[in-house]
């Protein structure tokens, strides 16, 4: 049985994190990722002749598993890793972490238990990498990404810089044109590669689009992070990637035969922001590589040092993307001059402003600068996107959603001018702004101010300008506007209020929603959206029901989501990217695990002798095959609940401190059959008075209700037991078409249809809410308020006079 991917990665992280103890996550990751590396290498290459990676005797993950409980497990794991490192020239790469470090891993039994448990976490069928990338999806890549994100989150502000969020890496990969490579000889370079995540995303984009395995180069200054990058390359089937450990600015490693910098077809980078010690180890004014020909950056800020290194490292046809803080767009002085020189040469193709707090090393907002030397001479403008508002909160960080990524990439690659979001800014306009690239100068992404009308507050009526601002709705519902509003009064009143610029609401504020929902135009709109979903469903039903063993889930969701996005691009009022996100959310919550299971096990209603309730929840079978039984149980439940309410009412009426049920309660204040029977016996043993007779009657009534409730409850349980038996038997009787109907139609498509309906509800609620807000805002004009105030004052005077007071 396939393990749920969502559960696999979360349990992997949870288990690892529990064993971390007091160790910092930035250190603990070195232990966990080395074990992941050894597990992957062993699964993929052990026993293979002439493999890219040799797994020597005594150097495999199986050798680690055999050490479980061994008193010398730490030292022996070090030796296993050392053998593997020596056989593959990986000394200083995979043997950085010391598995025999008592300070970090504990002493004696504590170390033995911790390392034994840690090894066993990876010894699970769910982490079998033998068929990784060959059958199904990239389990290793997903597991690695999950762990890296969590390690970065837990590592704190100063130690999480080794990881560039996958979402940002993906955007860069998709906007620099690397998916259009034409030769495996083309090259990709990252001058501050960290753990290599940016390089791998760009490489994967090229390979997935063209099948070409382009050459990878990376340089990283931190020793442990450089080692992590080398491991990462091997883990992601890029073992020939060249990763070098050194300072890129002072000691660039990749050079031409003549000693000048090697140039590349594509460059990606996420350099440290605004580093102060950037010039340590060399003199920028006498740079032997001539990188600073556009100006020497400020002594205490290295942003433009890294940027100019990128320009110097690109071929004349090269393209790239770099993540930098927003300050590079507008800071003056030396940076302003560098920026001017670069812009004038046409090297900057575009700028994408990102939300704040995306990155693990800093909370400041950043941007992606897209560089394109190939088309620099013909460049007439810079395409700018302000994507700062598209994100969700994810713990203490912000995160780009799938819809945010897709919208950015679509808008940039198609150069789509979008109000308040994106536009192509002519170079002449930029020059007129003294080459300041601050995005708000060119894109006003702020929400329009909700101005209030003094005249409307004085005289009543709703300003037509506010109604006109809902034009997008009126284009779809023109007659709804006429039904809701009538022209203002013809007679001018207080102030300079022109009646033609104001309207009156024709329906009561409480009836706005009903009026909109009941209107034929809204009904037609609802039907139009429902038909779009029906069209998408019809186009993809065969794809969904045709999922087979060995299919790739990620390829499936890409096809489904792109189809849904294109289908809803024509939908009025709806944002197609919002609908797209609903599908991706459902994929993450449910659909991914279902599809993954089907591709591993097939369409099975019974799995390993048990009902496959993960794929087919019992509620689906009940809804399709046992509605009568379910309704009968609901009827029995209603009868039981009615008795329970009677008991609650009696307890509320007679259960108080001096009530007739008070003496029948337990020490804990509860009414039970035993406590009531005990009280009835006590009453019977004394001379019957009127009060005792009344108490006896009420107690007897309550006891009867308890017995009735128990009997009714038993009927419910018995009926439910019978239904459960029928449902369990039905699993074994389901045919393949029936399984697909339950899963595809009743589960997947029903859930997605509800998500689309939620978008319709959001549209109607937005319109209803705004009209109601305007109606309530101007409901009581000043003259009416004055009149009400005068009436109240008159009533107060009247009361005061009756009391003998004169109010002067």
N, C-alpha and C positions, 0 to 999 in steps of 0.2 A: 504493500500500500504506500502510495506516494505521501511523503510528509508535506504538509502545507508550507509553501515557501514563506508566507508571512510569519508562521510559527517557528520555522527553522531558524531564520535570522534573528528574530527577537529572543528566542531561547538561547541561541549561541551567544548573543551579547550579554544577556542576563547572567548566564552561567560564568562567562569570563569576568564580568564585573564583580560578581560575588566573591571570586577568588583573588581579586586585586588587593584586598586588604587596605593598608595605608599607602600603597604605592601610587604615585602620580600617574594619571592616565597616559601622559606623554611618554613615560618610561615603560609602562605595562604593555603598551601597544607593540613594543619591540619583541616581547616574549610571545604574545599571541600571534602576531603576524609571521614570525619565524616558524611557529608550529603549523600555521596554515600553509606556509610555503613548503615545508617538508612533506606535509600530507598531500599536497597537490602534485609535487614532483614524484613522490612515491607511487601515487595512483596512476599517473600519466606515463611515467618512463621506466619504472622498475621492471627488470626482466627483458627489456627491449635492447636489441643489438643496434649499434650505430645511432643511438638516439642523441638528440641535441644535448640532453642532460644525462650524465651517468649517475646511476644510483648504486654505489658500491656496497659490497657486503658489509654489514654492520653500520650502514649509513642511511637506513630507511625509517619511515614512520612505524612500520611493524616492529622494528627494534625498540622504538620508544614505548609502544604499547606493552611489550614484554617486560618493561621495567616497572610496571605498576606495583607499588608497594615496596620496591627495592630501597634499602637504606641508603644506597649511594646513587639514587636516581638523578640528582642534580649533576654530579660529576660525569655520569655515564651519558646523559643527554648531551652535555657539552662535547663529549668524544664522538657521538653519533653525528652531530652537526659539523664537527671538525672534519670528519672523514668525507662527508658530502661536499664541504667547501673545498677541500684539497683536490678532490676528483674533478672539480668543475671551475677551478680558478675563481672561487667565491670567498677567499679569505678576506676578512675585513668587511664582508657584505652580510653574510647570514650568521656570522659568529660574533656579532657585536654584543648581544645580550648574554650575560653570564647566568646560566641556570643553576649555578651552585653558590649564588650570592645569598648568604644567610641574612644579611641586613634587609634585603628586599623580599625574600621568599620565606623567611623564617628558618628556625633551626630544628634539627632532628625530625621528629614526627610531623611537625607543622609543615616543613618543606616537602616531606615525602607525600603527605596527603594533598597538599596544594598542587604539586606537579602531577601526581597521579590523576587527580580529578581534571586538571587542565588538559592533559593528553587525552583522557577519555571523552572530553567534550567533543573533540574532533573525530573520535572513533565512532561515528554514527553513519548508518546507511544513507541518511539524507545528504551527507557531504561526501558523496562518491564522485570523484572527478575523472574517472576513467573515460567517460563519454562526454566530458565537458566541451561545449561548442560543437560537438558532433551530433549529438541527439538532444533534442529539447533546447533549452536556453543556457545562457552563460551563468551557471550556478556559482562558480568561483568569483566571477566579476561582481555579481550581485552581493554575495556574502562579503567580499572585500570592501565594496562601496559602503555597505551597511555598517561594518565595523569602523571604517575610517571616519565616517560622519560622526559616529558616536564618540570615538576617541578624540576627535577635534573638539566636539562639544564639551567634553569633560576635561580637556587639557587646559582650559583657562585662556585668558586674553593673550598672554605672551608666548604660549606654546602651541597654539593651534594653527600656526601659519603654514604648516607642512601640507595643508589640504585646501585645495580650491573647490568650493561647492560644485558638485556635478552639474547642477543646472546652469551655472555660469560658464563652465567649461563647454557644455553642449552648445550654448549660444555662440561662443567664439568659433567652435568647430564648424558651425553651420553658416556663419556669415562671412568667413574669409575665403570661401570658394574652394576649400580643400576637397570637397566631394566631386570636383571636376578634374582631378589629376589624370594625366594621360600616360604616365610611365612610372614603374616601380623605382626608377632611378631618381625620382624627385625626392626632395629632402624636407624634413620637418625638424625645427630646433626650438628649444626653450632654454633661455639663458639663466633662469632661476627656477629650475624645474621642480623643486620641492620633492614630493613623493611621486611625481610623474603623472598626476591625474589629468592635467591639461593636455600633455603629449598624447596620452592614451585615448582621450576623447576625440582629439583631432585625427589620430591615426585610424581609429575605429570608423569615423565618418568617411574617410577616404576609402577604406577597405569595404565597408558595407555598401557604398554607392558604386564603386568601380571594380572591386575585387583585387585591387592592387595593394601590395604590402610595401609602402614607402619607407624610406630610411629614417630612423629616429636618432637625434642627437640631443643631449641635455647636459647642463652643468649646474651643480648645486654646491654651495659653500659648506653647509653643515654636514658633518661626517655621518651621523646616524640617519639623516634624511636622505643623503645620497645613497646610502646602503638600501634604504627603504625603496627608493626609486628603482634601483637595479633589480631588487626582488620583484617589484611591481611589474617591471617589463617582462620578466620570465613568467610570472603568474598569468599575464595576459597574452601569452604566445608571441611576445616580441623579444626573444632572447638575444637577438643580434644588435639591439639598441645600444648605442654608446652613451654611457653616463659617466661624467667626470666630476671628481670632487675638487673644487677650488673656487676662488673668488673670481667671478666673471669679469668684473670691471678692472681689477688690478692684474689678473692673470688669466685672460681668456685662453682656453685650451685649443679650440678648433680653429686652425689657421690654414692658409694657402701655402704652397711650397715656397713662395717668396716672403713668407713671414707675416703677410697681411691677414686680416680676418677672413675665415672661410665664409662664403655666402650661401644662403639657403633659399629654397623656393617658398617655404612657409615658416613663419616665426610666431610662436604664441608665448605669452608670459604673464605672470602675476607677481611682479617684483615686490619686495618689501616697500611699504608706503613711506615716502618722505624720510628715508634713512639719512642720518646726519654724518656718518663716517664713510660715506661712499667713496671718497678719494684716498682712503688709507692705502699706502703701498705703491702709489704712482702719482705723477704730476699731470693733471689734466691739461695744463697749458702746453705740455710737451708730449702729448699722447702719441705713441709710436704707431697707433692704428688709425690716427686721424678721425676719431669718432666724433669729435666735438666741433666740427666745422660750422655748425649753425649757432654756436655760442657755448660758452662754458657755464654749466649750471651753478647755482649758488653753493657756497662751500658747505652749508648745513642742510641741503635738501637735494637728494639724488634722483628725484623722479625723472627729470629730463636727461640724466646720465644714462639710465636704463633705456629710456625711449630712443636716445640717439644711438646707443649700442644696437638696438633693434634695426634701425634704419641702415646702419653700417653693415649689418649681418644679412640683409636681404639682397637678393639678386636684383637686377634692373627690372625684372618682371615679377619680383617677389611680392607676397601679400602676407599680412599678419594681423594679429589682434592682441592688444595688451590691456590689462586692468590697471588703472591708476586712480588716485584720489581726485575728486572734483576740482581741487585747487589747481591742477595743471591746466585747466580750461581758462582760468581768469587771472592767476597771479601775475604781477607785473615784474619790472626790473629785468634781470637777465633771462628769466623764464619767458617773459613777454616777448623779448626779442627772438628767442629760439622758436617760440610758437609762431611768430610772424614769418620767419624764414621758412619753416616747414610748410606752413599753409600756402605760401606763395609758390612753392615748388609742387603743390598739388598732391602731396603724399597722403594726406588724410582723406579717406573716402567717407567715413562716417563716425558719429559719436552716439553711444547708447548710454543714457543715464540710468543707473540701477537704483533700486531701493536702498535705503540705509540699513545697516545692521545685518548684512548678508554674510559677511566674512567672519572667520573665527579668530583672526588676529586683531580685528578692529571693528568698531561700530560705525565709523564714519561712512558716508555715502561714497560710492565709487562709480566709475564709468568704464566702458569699453571703448577704446580708440581703435578703429579699423583702418589699417594702413594698406595702400594699394599703389605700388610703384609703377605697375604695368600701364595703368591708364592715367598716370599723373599729368602728363602734358595736356590732355584733353579735358581735364577736370574743370567744371564751371561752378561747382558748389560742393557743400558738405551736407550729407544727409544726417539729420539729427532726430533722435528719438528720446522722449522723456518718459521712461518706463518706471518712474519712481513710485507710482501708486499701485502697481500690480504685484501683489504678494499676499501671503498669509503668515500669521504668527506660528512659529514652530518652537515651542519652549521659550528660551530667552533670545532666540534669533528670529529673523525674518527669512522666509523661503519663497523662491519663485515656484509657482504652480506650472503644471504642464501647459495650461492655457496661456500663461504669461510668456513662457518660452516660445510657444508657437506663434503668438501674435507678434512678438519682437522679430522673430526670424522672417515671417511672412512680410511684415511691413518693411523690413530692411532690404531683403533680397528683391522684392518687387518695387521698392522705392515708392510706397503708397503714401501720399500726403493725407494725413488724418488730423482733423482739428483737435487741438489740445493734446496731441500725442506725437505727431511726427511731421516733418517737412524737409524739403530740400532747400537749404539756405544758400543763395548765390554768394560767390566769393566777394562780389562788390559790396553786398550788405555786411559781410563780415569785416571787410576792410574799413567800411564806414564806422564800424564799432571798434576800431583800433585793434582788430584781430583778437578781440575778447570772444571766447567760445562758450561763455556761461549760458547754459541751456535756457534759463528763464528769459534771456534777452530775445530769444527767437521763438520759443514755444511757451505760450501762457497756458499752463495745465491747471491753474487754480479754478476752483468752482465759482460760478457766477454768484455775486452777492445777492442775497434775497432782500431787495429793497422794499420798504413799506411805503404806502401812499398816505400822506397826511390828509389829502382831500377825501380819500375813501373812508378814513377814520372819522372825518368830520360829517360826511354826508351819506355814507353807506355805499354799497355796491362793490364789486370786485374789479380791480383794474384790468382792462383788456390786455395790457402788456403781459401780465402774469398768465392769463389764459392763452395768449399767443405763444408764450414760451413752451407750451405743451403741443407745439405744432406736429411733432413726430407722431403723437397719438391721434390728432385730428386728421392727419393724412390717411389714417387707417379707419378712424371712426368719425367722419365728418358730421353725420346726422346725430351722433351722441352729443356733440357740442350744442347743437340746436335744441336738443331735448333738455339739456341741463341748464342752459343760460338764455336769458332774454336781454335785449338792449336796456341800458339804464334809463331813469326818468328823464323826460325831455326838459324839465325846468331846473336851471342851475340853482344851487343853494349856496351854503357857506363856502367861502374860498373861491378859487378859480377852477371849479370842477366842471369840466366839459362832459355832459352826459354821454356823448358818443364814445368816450374813452373808458366807460365803465359798463359792467353788466350786472344783472341780478340773477341769483340762483333760483331756478324755477321749482326745484324739489327740496324737500326737507333734508337737512344735512345727514340725518340718520338713514335716508333712503338713497344716498348717492351710489353706494355699492350695488344695491339691488337694481337701480335704474341702469347702470352700466352693464351688469351681468345679463340682464334680461333683454338688452337691445339686440336686434337682429344682426347689427354690424359686429358686435362682440362675439355673438354666436358663430358668425361666419369666420371671424378671425380664429376662434378656437378650433373650428373645423379645418381651417387651412393648415394650422400647425399640426393638428392630429394627422392630417393627410401626409405631411412631410415625414413624420415619423413612420407612418405606414409604408411610405415609399422606401425609406431606408431599411425598414424591417424586411420588406419584400426582396430588396436587392441583396440582403446579407443573410437571409434565412438559410439558404443552402450552405453558405460558408460556416454558419454556426452549427448546423446539424451534421455537417460533414467533417467535424474535427476527428482526427484519427491518431492512433498511437504513433509517437515520434514527431508529430507536428510541432512547430515552434510557436509557443504562446506569444512571444513578443512580436513576431511577424503578424500574427492574427490580430492583436490589439491595434497595431499600427494601421492595418488595412481597415478595420472597423471604425477606428476613430477618425481617420482621414475621410472616409466615406460620410460619416455623420457630420463632420465639419463642413464639407462641401454641400451636403444636402441642405443644411440650415443657413448657409450664407445668404440665401434669398429670403429668409424669414423676416417679415417686418417686425420691428420693435424688439425682437430677441437678439442677443449677442451670441453669434454662432460659437464663439469661444467659451461662453458659459455652458452651453449645451455640451460641447466637447469635454469640458471639465467634469461634468456629471458622469459621463461614461468612464473617464479615467479614475474618478473617485470610486465608482462601483467596481472597477477593475481591481483597484488596490484593496477594497474591502472584501470582495466576494469572488468576482469573476476570475481573477488570476488563479486563486487556489483551485477553483472548479476546473478550469481549462488545464491547469498543470496536472491535476489528478487524471483527467480524461486522456491526456497525451501519454501518461505513464501507465495507466491501468485499463483504459477503455471506458465505455459507457456501461458501468456496472451498478446495478441496484443493490447487489449483495457483494460485500467485499470481505474476504477472509472469514466467511461464515456469519457475518453480521450485516444488519441493514445499513446501507451506506447513507446515513442521515446527514453527513456533511454535504454531499452532492444533492440529495433529495430529502429535505426536511419533512417530517411526518405531516406537517400542516398542509403541504402541497398535495399529498395523497388523500388526505381527508377532504380537502376542498374539491377535488376532482371526482372521488369515488364514494365518499361516505358523508355526504351533506345531510342526509336524513338522520343518520346516527348522531352527527354533531348537533343538529337542531334539537333532537330529543334530549341530549345531554344539557344543552343550554336551557331547555324548558325545565328540566329537573333542578338545575342550578338556580334558576329563577325562583322556583318553589322553596328551595332551601334558604335562599337569601331573604325571601319574604318572611320566613319564620325567624331568621336571625334579626331582622329589623324589628319584629314584634318584641323579641327579647330585649333588644336595646331600648325600645320605648318603655317597656315595663321597668327596666332597671333605672332609667332616667326618672320615671315618675315615682317609683317606690323604693329606690335603692339608696336614698340619702340617709343621713345619720339617724333620723327618727322615722324612716320609712318602714313600710311593712315587710320589705325584703332585707332590711339591714341585718337582722339577727341570723339570716340564712347564709351569710357570706363567710368565706374562709378567712383565716388570719391575714391573708394577702389582699382581702377585699374582693375576691372573685366569687361568683355564684356557680356552684357545681351541683351535680345530682346528689352527691354524697352529703354536702353541707346542707342542702335543702331538706333531704330526708332526715338528717340528724335533728334539724330544727323542728320538723313536723312531729317527730317522736317526743321531743321535749314539750311541745305544746300539748300533746295528747295526755301527758302524764300529770298535768295540772288542771284545776277547775276551769272549764271553758268560760271565758268572759267574752264580751262583744268584740274587744280589740283582738283577742286571740282568734276568734272566729274569722274576722276579716283577714288577719295575717295568714291563717290557715288556707283561706280561699286563694289569696294572691300567690302564696308559696306553691300551692297545688297547681295553679295555672302555669306558673313559671316552670315547674318540674315537667309538666306535660309538654311544654314548648321545647324543653331540652331533649325530651325523648323523641318528639317529632323532628327536631333538627338532626338528631343522630340518625334517625331512620331515613330522612331525606338525604343526608350526607352519604349514607351507605348506598342508596340508590344511584347517586352520582358516581361513586367509586366503582360500583359494580358495572354500570353502563360504560364508564371510561375504560375499565379493564377489558370489557368485551370489544370495545372499539380498538384499543391498543393491540389486541390479539389479531383482529381483522387487518389492521394496518401492517403489522409485522408479517403476516402471511402474504399480503399483497406485494410486498417488496420482491419476494421470490417469484411472483407470477408475472411481473412486469416484462413486457416485450421491449425490444430495442426501440421501436417507434414510440411506445408509451413513455419510455424513459426520456427520450429526446423532447417529447411534448411537455413533460413535467419540468424538465430542466430549462429548455430554451424558451418555451412560450410562457409557462406559468411562473417560472422563477426569474430568469434573466430579463426577458423582454417586458414583463409586467413591472419589474423594478425600474427599468429604464424609462418606460412610458410614464410612470409616476414622477420621475425626475423631470421629464419634459413638461409635465403638467405643473410642476412646482415653478417652472420658469414662467408659464402662463399666469399663474397666481401672482407671481412677483410683479409682472407687468400691470395686472389689474389693480393690485394693492398700491403700487406706486402712483398710478393715476388717481385712484380713489383717495388715497392719503393726501395728495397735494391739493385736490379740490376741496376736501373737507377742511384742510388747514387754512386755505384762503377764505372759505365760508365762515369759519369760526373767528378768524382774525378780524374780519370787517362786519361781523354780525350785528354789533351794537354801535351805531354811530354816535358822535358826541351829542347832538341834540337829544337823542333818546336817553343817553346817560344823564344829561342835565335834567331832563324831565323826571326821570326816576329819582334823581337826587332831590329835586324840589318836592316831589310827592312824599318822600320819606321825611324830609325836613318838616313838612306841614303836619304829618302824623305825630312827630315828636313834639311840636309846639302844642298840638291839641292835647296830648297826654300831660304835658307840663302844666297847661292851664287848668286841667281838671284837678291836678295835684296842688293848685294854688300858687304856682310859679309863673312869673312873667319873664319871657325871654326877649330881651330888648333888641 
